Amino acid sequence: MAHAVETVMQHRTVLLEEAVDALLWRGDGVYVDGTFGRGGHSRRILERLGPKGRLIAFDKDPQAIAEAAKIADPRFSIEHESFATLREALARRGIDKVSGVLLDLGVSSPQFDDPARGFSFRFDGPLDMRMDPTRGESAADWLARATLEEMTEVIKDYGEERFAFQIAKALVARRANAEHLGPLVSTRELAAIVAGAVKTREKGKDPATRTFQALRIHVNQELADLQIALDVAADVLETGGRLVAISFHSLEDRIVKRFMQARTSAPVVDRRVPLRAHEIPEPPFKSSRKIKPSAEEVEANPRARSAIMRVMERVAT
């Protein structure tokens, strides 16, 4: 999610200048920050936006909404919703086209570092994992009702975990003892169950990493929301408009990469139909090479090391 330049929790925006440079191409345009987070990207966009420009931000996290309330700027507004609701939010404002959309994906450092949110196995906290704790089903609630097959599928698909079945089986066995042990509601206990089920450990990685990622993605419907947002963003970009996406793990980046490849590829033409060269339509978008954080940025902020930024520009209607 969008990362504040610097907070009490030492949270830095990843690829701050690179993202805003790629996004902003006209000062009077309408821009979207799909993940406000702690406002790093939004504040920098507003610094460079002209007096007639507008910025619409989105975030599911109530803490992010509270942070956004500190911005007293008539050019700025925020939606307490997923960026998947972009089309509806624009329609309410009577906006047909935008000049740019920024999607900074994943979880922000303040979310990871707050034990009460349940995103990290580094602390003992409630097994929640919701971006918006006021809505939807927590990870604990889902684990209390999911079948062995559902758990296996989620952990395998969203965590790319090869021991998904063994982990799911251990979770079902733990649930069978809930009468004596109580429900599974602790991040530390979940991490311990996963560690006991994983047979071999990746060097330098906690065995619970992939399972926690999988549950978080599932609980928040992150990949489904991403696909919706990408489709809508491409539809609403004006000619010259840019879509900028920053991913932090392979599942997100794969979706973004394939989406941009499909939109920037020349349309398939039936070669049996006689067409002159100038009659073959060009793709309406072009993309740039992927951008990664510099060695200096990674050294200053190790959480930036997995970030990949991709940019797509609409070149024709």
C-alpha atoms as one frame of an Amber mdcrd trajectory, in Angstrom:
protein
   0.000   0.000   0.000   1.053   3.608  -0.235   3.910   4.263   2.176   4.436
   7.505   4.101   7.739   9.260   3.550   8.616   8.988   7.242   6.460   8.246
  10.287   7.066   7.392  13.894   7.308   3.789  12.721  10.177   4.706  10.368
   8.048   3.988   7.335   9.381   5.137   3.979   7.635   5.335   0.650   9.012
   2.848  -1.856   9.962   4.266  -5.276   8.482   7.624  -4.302  10.098   9.863
  -6.904  10.122   7.224  -9.637   6.395   6.564  -9.237   5.353  10.216  -9.188
   7.660  11.034 -12.120   6.058   8.246 -14.155   2.505   9.149 -13.141   2.386
  12.937 -13.402   2.491  14.309 -16.940   0.014  17.213 -16.781  -0.456  19.490
 -13.809  -4.180  20.097 -14.327  -5.156  16.424 -14.618  -7.266  14.147 -12.439
  -5.174  11.489 -10.705  -5.948   8.451  -8.562  -3.867   7.064  -5.691  -5.414
   3.629  -5.258  -3.670   2.933  -1.945  -3.237   6.000   0.273  -1.564   4.133
   3.146   0.156   6.867   5.142   0.075   9.312   2.258   3.627   9.398   0.943
   2.715   9.251  -2.734  -0.415  11.394  -2.341   1.447  14.224  -0.613   4.154
  14.256  -3.265   1.567  14.257  -6.063  -0.203  17.224  -4.442   3.116  19.077
  -4.179   3.538  18.809  -7.943  -0.078  19.110  -9.030  -1.328  22.403 -10.476
  -4.120  24.472  -8.878  -6.707  22.956 -11.221  -5.564  19.365 -10.724  -7.405
  16.808  -8.602  -6.337  13.763  -6.622  -8.743  11.019  -5.539  -7.317   8.469
  -3.098  -8.630   5.140  -1.847  -7.908   3.000   1.196  -9.720   0.291   3.149
  -7.788   0.922   6.366  -9.521   3.246   8.889  -6.094   4.363  10.139  -5.190
   5.476   6.617  -8.466   7.384   6.377  -7.640   9.149   9.652  -4.218  10.097
   8.275  -5.799  11.403   5.074  -8.093  13.642   7.129  -5.004  15.685   8.025
  -4.662  16.841   4.417  -6.519  20.149   4.089  -6.380  20.591   0.336  -9.467
  21.244  -1.824  -7.850  19.307  -4.677  -7.789  16.132  -2.541 -10.490  13.649
  -1.573 -10.426  10.085  -0.271 -12.735   7.077  -0.441 -12.909   4.587   2.441
 -13.141   1.753  -0.080 -11.034  -0.647  -2.101  -9.567   0.687  -5.329 -11.785
  -1.912  -6.998 -14.629   0.635  -6.592 -12.817   3.153  -8.813 -15.459   3.204
 -11.542 -18.279   3.936  -9.106 -16.287   6.644  -7.295 -15.510   8.435 -10.560
 -19.127   8.179 -11.704 -20.327   9.834  -8.483 -18.042  12.776  -9.289 -19.090
  12.957 -12.926 -15.579  12.039 -14.096 -15.202  10.037 -17.329 -11.426  10.069
 -17.794  -8.369  10.443 -15.576  -4.771  11.375 -16.301  -3.173   8.695 -14.165
  -3.737   5.852 -11.704  -1.178   4.715  -9.112  -1.523   1.308  -7.432   1.016
   0.717  -4.652   0.129  -2.833  -3.663   0.550  -4.976  -0.576   0.695  -4.064
   3.110   2.242  -0.942   4.632   4.874  -1.035   7.356   2.540   0.428  10.012
   0.115  -2.420   9.324   2.862  -5.054   9.556   4.347  -3.475  12.669   1.094
  -3.224  14.628   0.530  -6.516  16.527  -3.187  -5.737  16.846  -3.649  -6.087
  13.074  -2.423  -9.692  12.971  -0.468  -9.374   9.715   2.871 -10.532  11.107
   4.117 -13.641  12.884   6.876 -11.535  14.480   4.440 -10.475  17.210   1.703
 -12.228  19.130  -1.614 -10.653  18.285  -5.173 -11.399  17.226  -5.465 -13.430
  14.034  -7.285 -10.725  12.072  -5.408  -9.671   8.881  -8.216  -7.481   7.529
  -7.207  -4.215   5.866 -10.471  -2.856   7.248 -11.097  -4.445  10.676 -14.658
  -3.078  10.659 -15.777  -5.112   7.649 -15.734  -8.691   6.467 -14.380 -11.904
   7.926 -11.132 -12.150   9.886  -8.522 -14.834   9.259  -9.525 -16.513  12.546
 -13.184 -16.599  11.499 -12.323 -18.082   8.119 -10.030 -20.744   9.585 -12.811
 -21.706  12.006 -15.128 -22.665   9.140 -13.024 -23.467   6.053 -12.763 -27.046
   4.815  -9.488 -28.914   4.430  -9.778 -28.514   0.671 -10.429 -24.748   0.887
  -7.477 -24.194   3.213  -5.193 -26.245   0.987  -6.230 -24.326  -2.123  -5.784
 -20.881  -0.542  -2.394 -21.670   1.022  -1.141 -23.299  -2.181  -2.449 -20.711
  -4.642  -1.869 -17.500  -2.689   1.174 -18.573  -0.700   2.802 -20.763  -3.369
   3.404 -23.136  -0.472   4.367 -26.707  -1.402   3.381 -27.991   2.055  -0.124
 -26.501   1.777  -1.906 -29.808   2.372   0.187 -30.646   5.441  -0.432 -27.179
   6.897  -4.172 -27.374   6.214  -4.317 -30.827   7.776  -2.571 -29.528  10.921
  -5.008 -26.595  11.117  -8.005 -28.915  10.837  -6.534 -31.142  13.565  -6.047
 -28.091  15.800  -9.647 -27.062  15.213 -10.822 -30.504  16.285  -9.298 -29.760
  19.716 -10.974 -26.365  20.042 -13.223 -27.649  22.815 -10.172 -28.164  25.023
  -7.764 -25.544  23.630 -10.203 -22.849  22.613 -10.425 -21.417  19.073  -7.320
 -20.555  17.080  -7.122 -16.763  17.451  -3.393 -16.033  17.924  -0.787 -15.202
  15.277   1.913 -16.870  17.365  -0.011 -20.137  17.621  -0.719 -20.141  13.888
   2.979 -19.630  13.167   3.846 -22.515  15.501   1.337 -24.843  13.807   2.740
 -23.989  10.386   6.332 -24.477  11.582   5.412 -27.930  12.840   3.861 -28.911
   9.508   6.592 -27.583   7.164   9.208 -30.278   6.623  12.016 -28.181   5.148
  12.683 -24.492   5.654  13.805 -21.931   3.106  17.059 -20.267   4.077  16.456
 -16.902   5.711  12.657 -17.220   5.615  10.300 -18.108   8.449   8.217 -21.204
   7.591   5.029 -19.243   8.306   5.768 -16.513   5.722   3.883 -18.065   2.820
   0.852 -19.095   4.888   0.456 -15.634   6.417   0.693 -14.109   2.936  -1.916
 -16.507   1.596  -4.422 -15.861   4.377  -3.980 -12.096   4.115  -4.516 -12.131
   0.346  -7.605 -14.324   0.707  -9.193 -12.396   3.584  -8.797  -9.089   1.716
  -9.493 -10.433  -1.798  -6.359  -8.609  -2.906  -5.804 -10.290  -6.255  -9.457
 -10.133  -7.315  -9.578  -6.422  -6.432  -6.325  -5.859  -8.333  -7.678  -7.418
 -11.523 -10.838  -5.297 -11.325  -8.838  -2.119 -10.709  -6.464  -2.777 -13.612
  -9.351  -3.265 -16.037 -11.119  -0.115 -14.880  -7.932   1.968 -14.864  -7.199
   1.045 -18.474 -10.759   1.953 -19.453 -10.743   5.389 -17.808  -7.264   6.597
 -18.821  -7.333   9.507 -21.232  -4.911   9.576 -24.161  -1.492  10.162 -22.618
  -2.676   8.828 -19.256  -0.464   6.476 -17.234  -1.105   3.461 -15.071   1.668
   2.893 -12.505   1.682  -0.297 -10.434   4.163  -1.232  -7.700   4.139  -4.905
  -6.685   5.832  -6.564  -3.741   5.434 -10.262  -4.494   5.330 -12.499  -7.530
   1.570 -13.104  -7.580   0.809  -9.376  -7.827   3.571  -8.716 -10.332   2.506
 -11.637 -12.519  -1.023 -10.238 -12.778   0.246  -6.723 -13.557   2.821  -7.983
 -16.072   0.353 -10.163 -17.978  -2.277  -7.436 -17.962   0.104  -4.878 -19.427
   1.470  -7.345 -21.956  -2.065  -8.074 -23.180  -2.984  -4.393 -23.437   0.224
  -3.359 -25.207   0.304  -6.221 -27.722  -0.857  -5.714 -31.301  -4.321  -7.177
 -31.912  -4.507 -10.584 -33.536  -5.325 -10.185 -37.220  -6.781 -12.889 -39.438
  -4.066 -13.183 -42.103  -6.584 -14.559 -44.582  -8.224 -11.141 -44.747  -6.434
  -8.799 -47.172  -5.330  -5.731 -45.193  -2.918  -2.994 -46.045  -0.238  -2.328
 -43.465  -1.779   1.002 -42.407  -5.146  -0.694 -41.803  -3.766  -2.961 -39.054
  -4.613  -1.194 -35.772  -1.827  -0.361 -33.355  -2.241  -1.311 -29.694  -3.786
   1.539 -27.679  -1.167   1.268 -24.925   2.580   1.124 -24.596   4.579   0.037
 -21.569   8.018   0.848 -20.212  10.628  -1.459 -18.773  10.158  -2.541 -15.174
  11.826  -0.378 -12.544  13.312  -1.622  -9.268  14.560   0.328  -6.252  18.178
   1.429  -6.310  20.776  -0.288  -4.154  20.825   2.840  -1.987  17.071   2.697
  -1.411  17.172  -1.004  -0.519  20.011  -0.377   1.917  18.035   2.414   3.579
  14.743   0.468   3.486  15.164  -3.341   3.232  11.414  -3.776   2.679  11.880
  -2.167  -0.732  14.027  -5.014  -2.042  11.162  -6.986  -3.617   9.408  -3.992
  -5.195   8.819  -3.916  -8.963   7.221  -0.939 -10.702   5.572  -1.241 -14.115
   4.125   1.601 -16.180   1.596   1.584 -19.024   0.569   4.633 -21.078  -2.483
   5.070 -23.289  -1.285   6.290 -26.680  -4.558   6.092 -28.616  -8.277   5.968
 -27.945
